[in-house]
Amino acid sequence: MLSLSKLFQSIRLSTRIANSNCNTDFKRKIKNKNLVFPLSDFCEKSILASIAIALYIQPVLASETEVKEAAQKITVRIEGTARGSGVMVERRGQTYTVLTNAHVLQNVGTYTVVAPDGKCYSIKPDTIRALPDLDLAVFLFKSAVPYSVARLGDSKQLTASQTVYVGGWANSGGMLQSRVFFTSPGQLTEVDSQLPSGYSLSYTNLVRVGMSGGPVLDQESQLVGINGLIRLNDEDAIVGSGIKIEQFQQWHSQIVKTIPLPSASAIACPRNYIN
């Protein structure tokens, strides 16, 4: 993303080029008897065109509300033997690929995915695949409902102090043990931490239990990472940690093609899964 100062520099450069071209073209065209528009009009259109080109290259940033809405549309709840979150990253026909943390699904047991509309789908053990040496796993579920899937961003371009949003289905605590969707804004503090299991992102976002496997989104609502850890940094401050989406992209084609397509569709949601 270009800074405002760089944007103005780009516009000024484009304007100077347009003025130069304008004067050259006018001297050439003034000899033409068919010239019927004034110099000011000709130059104005050239300059406006150059500014439009400069503005065109700027990324469109979403508002905080828009990012939060995008996060909720692509994030699923994982219930059962363990609780966590996941992100729908691909749809092929009626088959969805969900990316989450491997530690969310590491225990043998029964798991259910709850989609953004509240429908429940069984997670079949034979559709779960852990990614080598990473705290990432994928699974598939089948649905005829056209859910949104994440737009993958370029996590190689992330920089410290950049604004990111972390989302997920947090445990609310208390006697009811219900879960609420929560999105937290913050800033990246590290982008190459080189922690075990692929963790390289650190951020100031508030992260709660149950949000493991949830999305880390940039200001364009693009998925740039998967949230997974809460840890103490060198100053003993609590920070969140995530895995860059590029780690998943490197394994995506090799992993997903080995997973059998699920046959089951929606199931009845257990009463305690309904918020």
Backbone bond lengths (Angstrom), bond angles and torsions (degrees), N, CA, C in turn:
res aa  C-N    CA-C-N  psi(-1)  N-CA   C-N-CA  omega(-1)  CA-C   N-CA-C  phi
1 M - - - 1.453 - - 1.516 108.74 -
2 L 1.323 118.77 127.52 1.446 123.04 178.69 1.514 110.31 -75.68
3 S 1.355 115.64 143.92 1.452 119.71 174.89 1.511 109.26 -74.29
4 L 1.357 115.64 166.60 1.457 119.97 -179.47 1.515 110.81 -63.47
5 S 1.351 116.89 -38.14 1.464 119.57 -179.61 1.519 111.23 -64.94
6 K 1.345 116.22 -39.60 1.460 119.34 178.43 1.518 111.24 -67.82
7 L 1.329 116.09 -33.68 1.460 119.57 176.97 1.516 110.20 -61.99
8 F 1.347 116.76 -46.90 1.464 119.95 -179.94 1.525 110.99 -64.91
9 Q 1.342 117.28 -36.21 1.458 119.71 176.34 1.518 110.57 -61.78
10 S 1.338 115.90 -41.15 1.461 120.61 179.12 1.519 111.36 -64.02
11 I 1.348 115.65 -41.38 1.465 119.70 179.51 1.524 110.69 -66.18
12 R 1.358 116.61 -42.81 1.465 119.35 -179.71 1.519 111.27 -62.83
13 L 1.346 116.60 -41.67 1.457 120.28 178.57 1.518 110.77 -63.21
14 S 1.348 116.33 -44.75 1.460 120.25 179.52 1.519 110.96 -62.69
15 T 1.349 116.44 -36.66 1.462 120.35 -179.47 1.517 111.10 -67.94
16 R 1.358 116.53 -41.76 1.469 119.51 178.57 1.520 110.72 -62.32
17 I 1.327 116.06 -41.37 1.465 119.95 178.73 1.517 110.39 -64.00
18 A 1.346 115.43 -41.53 1.462 119.34 179.87 1.519 110.96 -64.42
19 N 1.348 117.30 -41.14 1.465 120.69 178.66 1.515 111.19 -62.74
20 S 1.344 115.82 -42.67 1.459 119.88 179.69 1.517 111.10 -63.38
21 N 1.346 115.21 -46.62 1.465 119.29 178.63 1.514 111.01 -63.71
22 C 1.341 115.52 -36.89 1.457 120.87 -178.77 1.518 110.76 -61.84
23 N 1.347 116.85 -47.14 1.460 120.42 -178.49 1.515 111.42 -65.56
24 T 1.347 115.82 -40.83 1.462 119.54 179.44 1.513 110.88 -64.61
25 D 1.354 115.42 -46.61 1.461 119.11 -179.58 1.517 111.30 -64.20
26 F 1.348 117.19 -36.31 1.459 119.17 -178.12 1.525 110.58 -66.07
27 K 1.350 116.13 -42.74 1.459 119.06 179.56 1.522 110.87 -61.34
28 R 1.334 114.97 -33.49 1.454 119.10 179.64 1.529 110.58 -74.67
29 K 1.353 115.10 -41.68 1.454 119.87 -174.46 1.522 113.35 -80.08
30 I 1.379 118.11 -20.88 1.449 119.90 -176.25 1.521 111.19 -65.54
31 K 1.338 115.20 -22.35 1.456 119.19 178.97 1.523 111.58 -77.54
32 N 1.312 114.99 -13.55 1.460 119.50 -178.78 1.525 109.14 -85.04
33 K 1.303 117.59 121.83 1.462 121.99 -177.18 1.523 112.31 -65.57
34 N 1.341 117.03 -15.96 1.462 120.03 -178.30 1.527 112.82 -86.52
35 L 1.334 117.54 2.59 1.455 120.35 178.88 1.523 109.94 -66.93
36 V 1.322 117.58 117.39 1.461 120.85 -173.29 1.525 112.85 -122.22
37 F 1.367 119.12 1.24 1.458 119.43 179.77 1.528 109.05 -117.35
38 P 1.321 117.89 151.09 1.452 121.34 -177.16 1.521 112.09 -73.74
39 L 1.328 115.48 158.57 1.460 121.38 179.59 1.528 111.62 -58.53
40 S 1.327 117.94 -41.82 1.465 121.39 -177.37 1.518 111.64 -59.62
41 D 1.330 116.93 -39.57 1.470 121.21 179.95 1.517 110.41 -68.01
42 F 1.322 115.34 -41.66 1.465 120.46 -178.66 1.531 110.26 -64.05
43 C 1.347 115.90 -44.96 1.461 120.67 -179.48 1.525 111.67 -67.43
44 E 1.324 115.97 -40.66 1.463 120.36 -178.96 1.516 111.09 -59.45
45 K 1.329 116.60 -43.30 1.464 119.76 -179.15 1.521 110.63 -67.00
46 S 1.333 117.11 -36.67 1.456 120.20 179.13 1.522 111.06 -65.97
47 I 1.341 115.85 -42.84 1.459 120.21 -178.64 1.525 111.05 -67.67
48 L 1.340 116.84 -42.84 1.462 120.13 178.80 1.520 111.08 -62.11
49 A 1.319 116.41 -37.64 1.464 120.21 178.41 1.521 110.51 -64.68
50 S 1.338 116.88 -40.24 1.461 120.00 -179.91 1.523 111.33 -66.38
51 I 1.337 116.89 -38.97 1.465 120.47 177.79 1.526 110.53 -65.95
52 A 1.324 116.96 -39.09 1.467 120.58 178.92 1.516 110.85 -61.75
53 I 1.343 116.58 -38.13 1.463 120.58 178.76 1.523 109.91 -66.15
54 A 1.341 116.56 -42.32 1.466 120.50 179.80 1.519 111.26 -62.65
55 L 1.326 117.20 -40.41 1.461 121.17 -179.90 1.517 112.07 -72.39
56 Y 1.318 117.62 -29.12 1.461 122.15 -175.56 1.522 111.74 -62.32
57 I 1.338 116.45 -31.65 1.460 119.39 -175.11 1.527 112.34 -80.91
58 Q 1.328 118.27 -5.22 1.457 120.48 -179.10 1.529 110.83 -79.35
59 P 1.357 117.78 134.49 1.463 119.99 176.47 1.518 110.83 -67.59
60 V 1.318 116.05 149.31 1.462 120.88 179.12 1.524 108.31 -90.58
61 L 1.325 116.51 113.22 1.455 121.23 -179.21 1.520 110.01 -87.33
62 A 1.331 115.23 135.22 1.461 120.05 178.27 1.525 109.48 -85.50
63 S 1.314 116.26 155.59 1.459 120.31 174.33 1.528 108.57 -73.31
64 E 1.336 116.36 164.94 1.460 119.87 179.27 1.522 110.92 -59.53
65 T 1.321 116.95 -38.94 1.466 120.86 178.41 1.520 111.07 -63.52
66 E 1.332 116.81 -41.86 1.465 120.76 -179.71 1.519 111.21 -65.64
67 V 1.331 117.04 -39.16 1.466 119.88 178.53 1.525 110.19 -64.97
68 K 1.326 116.65 -42.33 1.464 120.38 179.95 1.529 111.15 -63.83
69 E 1.330 116.86 -40.01 1.465 120.48 178.04 1.523 110.52 -65.07
70 A 1.330 116.68 -41.27 1.466 120.64 178.59 1.519 110.67 -63.73
71 A 1.330 116.67 -40.01 1.464 120.76 -179.84 1.523 111.42 -62.71
72 Q 1.327 116.91 -42.88 1.464 120.00 -177.67 1.527 111.76 -67.89
73 K 1.328 117.37 -30.70 1.464 120.86 -178.97 1.525 112.66 -70.71
74 I 1.328 117.59 -25.17 1.471 120.24 -175.26 1.529 112.89 -107.15
75 T 1.340 117.65 -3.73 1.463 121.16 -174.04 1.524 111.28 -102.52
76 V 1.334 115.64 132.32 1.463 121.52 178.39 1.526 109.84 -111.40
77 R 1.331 115.23 158.46 1.465 122.37 172.73 1.518 109.06 -94.51
78 I 1.304 115.70 141.01 1.460 121.40 173.33 1.524 107.30 -113.32
79 E 1.333 115.85 123.18 1.462 122.36 -177.09 1.523 109.19 -123.61
80 G 1.327 115.76 159.51 1.456 119.90 175.44 1.509 112.00 129.73
81 T 1.326 116.09 -132.02 1.458 121.25 -178.81 1.525 111.36 -56.55
82 A 1.316 116.64 -35.02 1.465 122.67 173.84 1.520 108.06 -139.04
83 R 1.318 115.75 161.65 1.460 120.74 -179.68 1.522 110.37 -114.93
84 G 1.324 114.75 143.00 1.452 119.70 177.54 1.511 110.11 -169.47
85 S 1.312 115.56 -164.89 1.460 122.69 178.26 1.521 108.69 -128.55
86 G 1.315 116.53 168.65 1.457 121.70 178.17 1.515 109.76 -154.66
87 V 1.324 115.76 165.44 1.465 121.35 -177.82 1.527 109.53 -124.32
88 M 1.326 116.31 128.39 1.466 120.53 174.76 1.528 108.29 -76.26
89 V 1.333 116.01 114.49 1.464 120.52 -174.05 1.526 113.32 -110.12
90 E 1.331 116.98 -10.15 1.470 118.35 -178.37 1.525 109.82 -159.37
91 R 1.341 115.29 146.83 1.454 121.34 172.30 1.516 108.66 -130.15
92 R 1.322 116.30 126.90 1.471 122.51 174.77 1.521 107.52 -124.67
93 G 1.333 116.10 103.47 1.455 119.63 -174.31 1.514 109.19 65.10
94 Q 1.339 116.76 -117.82 1.464 121.43 177.68 1.534 112.03 -104.51
95 T 1.320 116.67 13.64 1.460 121.25 -178.22 1.522 110.82 -106.48
96 Y 1.326 115.43 125.97 1.464 121.53 179.90 1.525 110.18 -107.60
97 T 1.329 115.50 139.64 1.458 121.95 172.92 1.521 108.35 -102.04
98 V 1.321 116.18 126.87 1.467 121.90 179.64 1.521 108.70 -113.70
99 L 1.328 115.89 133.18 1.463 122.72 177.13 1.522 108.73 -106.05
100 T 1.327 116.56 133.35 1.464 121.53 -179.73 1.518 108.58 -148.33
101 N 1.328 117.38 -170.57 1.459 121.37 174.18 1.516 110.26 -86.32
102 A 1.323 116.12 143.33 1.457 119.98 177.65 1.528 110.97 -63.56
103 H 1.334 117.68 -33.65 1.473 118.74 -176.89 1.525 112.15 -69.06
104 V 1.334 117.93 -18.91 1.470 120.63 177.28 1.525 110.66 -68.88
105 L 1.331 116.60 -34.61 1.468 121.45 -175.00 1.524 112.83 -111.25
106 Q 1.324 118.17 16.93 1.462 119.93 -172.05 1.529 113.82 -74.87
107 N 1.327 117.85 -24.53 1.463 119.97 -178.26 1.526 111.19 -88.12
108 V 1.311 116.07 139.72 1.461 120.87 177.70 1.524 109.02 -67.52
109 G 1.328 116.13 133.15 1.455 119.60 -179.42 1.509 111.54 166.25
110 T 1.312 116.30 -164.16 1.462 122.70 -178.55 1.522 109.42 -104.08
111 Y 1.332 115.46 132.49 1.461 120.73 -179.81 1.526 110.36 -128.90
112 T 1.310 114.55 146.70 1.466 121.95 177.25 1.519 108.44 -130.34
113 V 1.338 116.17 138.91 1.457 120.29 174.28 1.527 108.13 -102.71
114 V 1.320 116.26 131.57 1.459 122.48 177.55 1.525 107.51 -107.37
115 A 1.329 116.01 115.52 1.463 122.03 -176.63 1.534 110.72 -73.63
116 P 1.335 117.87 168.07 1.470 120.61 -179.14 1.524 114.57 -57.66
117 D 1.341 117.88 -25.93 1.468 120.24 179.63 1.521 112.65 -89.01
118 G 1.332 117.63 4.49 1.459 121.55 177.85 1.513 114.70 91.46
119 K 1.332 119.09 -5.96 1.467 121.24 177.51 1.524 109.93 -72.76
120 C 1.335 115.60 145.95 1.457 121.73 -177.95 1.524 111.37 -108.34
121 Y 1.321 115.47 144.48 1.458 122.18 178.78 1.525 108.19 -138.62
122 S 1.323 115.49 139.53 1.454 120.38 179.73 1.532 110.35 -75.31
123 I 1.335 116.22 137.75 1.466 121.01 174.73 1.524 107.51 -95.51
124 K 1.318 116.92 110.26 1.453 121.30 -179.02 1.532 110.06 -78.29
125 P 1.324 117.80 132.60 1.471 120.55 -177.83 1.522 113.66 -56.01
126 D 1.356 117.16 -33.28 1.465 118.14 -177.44 1.527 113.14 -76.48
127 T 1.345 117.51 -3.94 1.471 119.67 176.14 1.528 111.97 -99.42
128 I 1.333 117.26 0.37 1.468 120.77 -179.09 1.527 109.67 -91.38
129 R 1.319 116.06 130.95 1.461 121.52 176.95 1.529 109.36 -134.95
130 A 1.332 115.80 125.75 1.463 120.59 174.33 1.521 108.93 -88.58
131 L 1.326 116.85 142.79 1.454 121.49 178.50 1.525 109.45 -86.71
132 P 1.332 117.88 135.46 1.470 121.44 -174.75 1.533 113.20 -56.95
133 D 1.325 115.80 130.04 1.469 123.62 173.72 1.525 114.02 62.67
134 L 1.320 117.26 16.00 1.458 121.37 -179.82 1.524 110.01 -128.75
135 D 1.313 116.45 148.82 1.467 119.94 174.09 1.529 108.66 -84.81
136 L 1.325 115.02 56.21 1.459 122.47 179.03 1.519 109.27 -133.57
137 A 1.327 116.01 146.33 1.458 122.05 175.19 1.520 108.30 -148.00
138 V 1.322 115.73 154.36 1.461 120.87 175.38 1.521 108.75 -124.06
139 F 1.322 115.76 154.66 1.457 121.61 170.97 1.516 108.05 -147.05
140 L 1.324 115.81 165.04 1.458 121.57 -178.69 1.526 110.32 -116.40
141 F 1.315 115.68 150.94 1.463 120.55 167.26 1.521 108.26 -144.41
142 K 1.323 115.13 158.31 1.463 120.77 -175.08 1.521 110.62 -111.09
143 S 1.342 116.15 134.39 1.460 121.03 177.09 1.519 109.74 -158.84
144 A 1.337 115.36 143.18 1.465 120.80 175.30 1.526 111.41 -84.97
145 V 1.321 116.78 -7.69 1.473 121.13 -179.83 1.527 109.39 -75.05
146 P 1.338 118.68 132.31 1.475 121.06 -179.53 1.530 112.29 -81.61
147 Y 1.313 116.64 79.06 1.461 120.42 178.45 1.531 110.52 -74.49
148 S 1.320 115.49 156.48 1.465 120.78 174.98 1.526 109.52 -75.62
149 V 1.317 116.13 148.09 1.463 121.15 173.68 1.525 108.45 -121.09
150 A 1.312 116.12 157.44 1.459 121.46 -174.99 1.523 111.71 -69.51
151 R 1.327 114.84 146.86 1.463 121.75 168.04 1.526 106.50 -92.49
152 L 1.324 116.49 122.83 1.460 119.96 -176.03 1.524 110.52 -82.43
153 G 1.326 115.94 129.21 1.452 121.30 178.48 1.518 111.46 -93.84
154 D 1.315 116.31 -177.77 1.465 122.76 179.67 1.524 108.44 -100.28
155 S 1.321 116.61 95.47 1.467 119.97 -176.35 1.526 112.43 -71.71
156 K 1.326 117.58 -12.71 1.470 120.13 176.74 1.522 111.46 -69.60
157 Q 1.331 116.89 -20.39 1.463 121.32 -177.17 1.527 113.16 -93.04
158 L 1.323 117.79 2.72 1.461 120.36 -179.29 1.526 111.17 -67.43
159 T 1.333 115.91 145.22 1.459 121.45 179.48 1.527 110.14 -133.08
160 A 1.323 115.91 152.92 1.460 120.82 176.95 1.522 110.06 -61.24
161 S 1.313 116.47 143.30 1.474 126.98 -177.76 1.522 112.62 80.88
162 Q 1.333 117.98 -2.35 1.469 120.87 177.38 1.527 110.14 -70.09
163 T 1.323 116.54 142.23 1.464 121.48 178.91 1.526 110.76 -76.12
164 V 1.323 116.50 132.11 1.462 122.03 175.24 1.529 108.17 -136.58
165 Y 1.332 114.86 163.93 1.465 121.69 179.33 1.525 108.39 -126.06
166 V 1.322 116.28 132.58 1.461 121.85 177.75 1.524 108.20 -112.18
167 G 1.329 116.42 130.38 1.457 121.01 -178.53 1.514 111.83 -125.86
168 G 1.319 115.85 163.99 1.453 120.06 176.82 1.513 111.59 165.14
169 W 1.328 114.81 170.95 1.462 121.60 -179.50 1.525 108.50 -93.80
170 A 1.332 115.25 98.42 1.461 121.67 -175.86 1.524 111.69 -81.89
171 N 1.330 115.70 145.08 1.462 120.46 171.83 1.523 108.18 -73.05
172 S 1.327 116.57 127.02 1.461 119.66 -176.61 1.520 113.06 -81.50
173 G 1.339 117.39 -15.96 1.457 120.42 -179.00 1.522 111.60 79.60
174 G 1.316 116.29 -175.13 1.456 120.30 179.71 1.516 111.94 80.45
175 M 1.317 115.69 -174.32 1.457 121.79 -176.69 1.521 112.54 -70.24
176 L 1.332 117.73 -32.11 1.460 120.49 -174.87 1.520 112.61 -75.16
177 Q 1.349 116.56 -26.71 1.457 120.86 -178.87 1.530 112.15 53.39
178 S 1.315 116.93 33.49 1.462 120.01 177.02 1.523 109.33 -78.53
179 R 1.326 115.97 169.48 1.459 120.50 -178.60 1.520 109.39 -123.99
180 V 1.317 115.46 145.74 1.460 121.12 -179.66 1.522 108.61 -128.19
181 F 1.333 115.41 146.10 1.461 117.99 176.28 1.519 108.72 -78.85
182 F 1.318 115.17 131.55 1.466 120.77 -174.26 1.522 109.09 -134.17
183 T 1.331 116.28 134.10 1.463 122.14 175.76 1.514 108.58 -126.90
184 S 1.322 115.77 133.34 1.458 120.72 -176.67 1.525 110.96 -126.09
185 P 1.349 118.30 126.89 1.465 120.92 173.91 1.525 110.54 -81.96
186 G 1.313 116.37 154.60 1.461 121.08 177.86 1.515 110.45 -174.72
187 Q 1.314 115.48 -170.26 1.463 120.62 -179.72 1.524 110.47 -125.48
188 L 1.317 114.83 146.89 1.455 120.36 173.51 1.523 108.93 -70.34
189 T 1.327 116.41 134.99 1.463 120.64 174.70 1.519 111.46 -106.93
190 E 1.324 116.44 -27.70 1.462 121.63 176.03 1.524 108.66 -143.28
191 V 1.320 116.13 144.68 1.465 120.22 178.28 1.530 111.66 -121.60
192 D 1.327 116.95 0.19 1.464 120.51 179.44 1.528 109.64 -147.06
193 S 1.325 115.66 58.22 1.465 120.90 -174.56 1.521 113.08 -70.61
194 Q 1.343 116.93 -28.27 1.463 122.81 179.65 1.532 112.05 57.34
195 L 1.326 115.01 45.84 1.454 120.73 174.30 1.528 109.30 -84.22
196 P 1.336 118.69 166.01 1.471 120.66 178.96 1.529 112.54 -59.98
197 S 1.318 115.48 157.50 1.472 124.26 174.43 1.521 113.92 64.18
198 G 1.338 116.54 24.20 1.461 120.53 173.65 1.507 115.62 89.33
199 Y 1.326 118.13 1.67 1.467 119.92 -178.79 1.528 110.32 -73.45
200 S 1.329 116.23 119.38 1.466 120.81 -179.75 1.524 113.07 -131.37
201 L 1.333 117.44 -14.27 1.463 121.18 179.91 1.526 110.59 -98.49
202 S 1.316 116.08 137.04 1.466 122.04 171.49 1.520 107.67 -128.24
203 Y 1.348 116.68 142.72 1.461 119.72 -175.58 1.522 110.84 -151.75
204 T 1.331 114.32 161.38 1.465 121.23 -176.58 1.523 113.25 -87.33
205 N 1.315 118.42 -1.91 1.467 122.19 -176.63 1.527 111.70 -58.71
206 L 1.326 115.96 142.42 1.458 121.15 174.54 1.526 108.51 -72.72
207 V 1.328 116.16 123.91 1.466 121.80 -177.68 1.522 108.63 -123.12
208 R 1.332 116.21 135.76 1.458 121.41 -178.14 1.523 110.88 -116.24
209 V 1.327 114.91 162.45 1.465 120.90 176.09 1.528 108.99 -60.73
210 G 1.329 116.50 135.91 1.461 121.45 -177.95 1.511 112.94 103.30
211 M 1.354 116.17 -13.28 1.463 120.29 -178.51 1.520 112.97 -91.76
212 S 1.329 117.82 -0.34 1.464 120.34 176.17 1.521 110.19 -58.42
213 G 1.319 116.68 131.13 1.459 121.21 -178.18 1.513 113.45 92.79
214 G 1.342 116.80 -3.63 1.461 120.80 180.00 1.518 112.39 -79.62
215 P 1.334 117.09 171.27 1.461 121.27 -174.34 1.524 114.18 -81.46
216 V 1.323 115.16 147.75 1.461 123.36 163.73 1.526 105.45 -110.12
217 L 1.327 116.95 114.77 1.463 122.02 -175.36 1.521 110.71 -111.55
218 D 1.347 116.01 147.28 1.460 119.70 173.32 1.523 109.65 -87.88
219 Q 1.322 117.41 -172.08 1.461 121.28 -176.01 1.521 113.32 -76.82
220 E 1.327 116.87 -2.46 1.460 121.18 173.91 1.523 110.88 -104.09
221 S 1.331 116.50 14.28 1.472 123.59 -179.15 1.520 112.20 63.73
222 Q 1.321 117.43 26.07 1.460 121.67 177.87 1.530 110.04 -95.87
223 L 1.328 115.54 143.29 1.456 121.36 179.96 1.526 109.60 -77.01
224 V 1.335 116.56 116.56 1.461 120.63 -179.19 1.523 111.95 -116.42
225 G 1.332 117.53 -6.68 1.447 119.63 179.38 1.517 112.26 -169.96
226 I 1.340 114.62 170.87 1.466 122.32 175.94 1.526 107.92 -120.12
227 N 1.323 115.46 123.97 1.460 121.21 -179.86 1.528 110.24 -72.55
228 G 1.359 116.27 145.96 1.455 115.58 -179.49 1.510 117.68 -156.20
229 L 1.333 118.42 -24.65 1.455 119.70 -173.39 1.521 112.01 -132.79
230 I 1.322 114.80 153.56 1.461 122.16 165.39 1.527 105.95 -120.64
231 R 1.329 117.39 127.69 1.463 120.33 -176.60 1.529 110.29 -144.23
232 L 1.323 115.48 172.29 1.455 121.85 174.97 1.523 108.93 -98.44
233 N 1.333 116.88 133.81 1.460 119.51 176.52 1.528 109.68 -86.36
234 D 1.326 116.85 -170.31 1.468 120.83 -176.44 1.523 112.89 -64.19
235 E 1.335 116.72 -22.46 1.470 120.81 178.64 1.531 111.58 -96.59
236 D 1.340 116.74 14.02 1.467 122.59 -179.17 1.519 113.11 62.20
237 A 1.315 116.69 24.60 1.465 121.30 174.69 1.524 108.81 -93.07
238 I 1.334 116.39 143.95 1.461 120.87 179.55 1.524 109.56 -76.41
239 V 1.322 116.36 125.97 1.465 121.09 177.60 1.526 108.96 -131.72
240 G 1.317 115.45 154.99 1.452 120.63 174.29 1.517 109.92 -92.03
241 S 1.309 116.44 153.77 1.465 121.20 179.14 1.519 109.87 -133.01
242 G 1.330 115.12 145.10 1.456 120.48 -179.60 1.514 112.27 -141.67
243 I 1.312 114.80 172.26 1.465 122.88 -179.61 1.521 108.53 -111.25
244 K 1.321 116.68 131.78 1.460 120.67 -179.30 1.526 110.96 -62.22
245 I 1.321 116.07 144.60 1.465 120.84 -178.82 1.520 111.55 -66.25
246 E 1.320 118.15 -22.59 1.465 120.60 179.05 1.527 111.28 -62.84
247 Q 1.345 116.93 -26.83 1.461 120.20 177.86 1.524 110.46 -64.51
248 F 1.320 116.14 -39.79 1.466 120.65 176.00 1.518 110.84 -69.17
249 Q 1.324 117.72 -42.40 1.459 121.61 -176.69 1.522 111.84 -60.66
250 Q 1.327 117.00 -32.16 1.459 120.58 -179.99 1.530 112.37 -67.04
251 W 1.336 116.45 -26.93 1.462 121.04 -176.54 1.524 113.56 -107.92
252 H 1.307 117.12 -9.88 1.463 121.65 -169.63 1.523 113.55 -50.81
253 S 1.323 116.73 -57.71 1.471 119.77 -173.77 1.524 111.81 -64.46
254 Q 1.333 117.54 -34.95 1.462 120.36 -178.64 1.524 111.86 -72.36
255 I 1.328 116.35 -37.13 1.462 120.74 -175.19 1.524 112.23 -79.31
256 V 1.332 117.02 -50.69 1.462 121.17 -171.76 1.521 112.06 -63.65
257 K 1.330 117.48 -35.61 1.462 119.21 -177.08 1.529 112.77 -69.41
258 T 1.332 117.92 -12.74 1.466 120.73 178.60 1.522 112.62 -91.05
259 I 1.335 117.51 -4.35 1.466 120.71 -174.83 1.527 110.42 -92.99
260 P 1.330 118.81 127.60 1.473 120.17 176.09 1.519 110.92 -66.88
261 L 1.322 116.76 144.36 1.460 120.69 -179.38 1.525 110.18 -69.33
262 P 1.303 118.13 135.71 1.471 120.84 179.25 1.519 110.63 -71.61
263 S 1.325 116.73 147.26 1.465 120.68 -179.24 1.523 112.22 -103.58
264 A 1.316 117.29 -28.75 1.463 120.71 -177.04 1.520 110.89 -78.86
265 S 1.326 115.58 153.74 1.462 120.60 176.07 1.525 108.64 -115.10
266 A 1.322 118.05 -141.05 1.464 121.40 -174.60 1.525 111.85 -64.67
267 I 1.331 115.47 148.45 1.454 122.44 176.20 1.533 108.18 -124.98
268 A 1.317 116.15 167.17 1.462 119.96 176.06 1.523 109.02 -70.82
269 C 1.316 116.13 131.92 1.462 120.40 -179.64 1.528 110.34 -74.79
270 P 1.326 118.04 129.59 1.466 119.39 172.09 1.524 109.88 -56.81
271 R 1.314 116.78 147.47 1.464 121.41 -174.93 1.532 112.03 -56.73
272 N 1.338 117.13 -38.88 1.467 119.13 -176.43 1.528 112.72 -76.30
273 Y 1.359 118.33 -3.09 1.459 120.99 176.06 1.523 111.53 -93.20
274 I 1.321 117.21 -7.27 1.465 121.00 -175.77 1.524 108.93 -94.23
275 N 1.338 116.05 118.32 1.469 120.18 179.20 1.523 110.63 -77.49
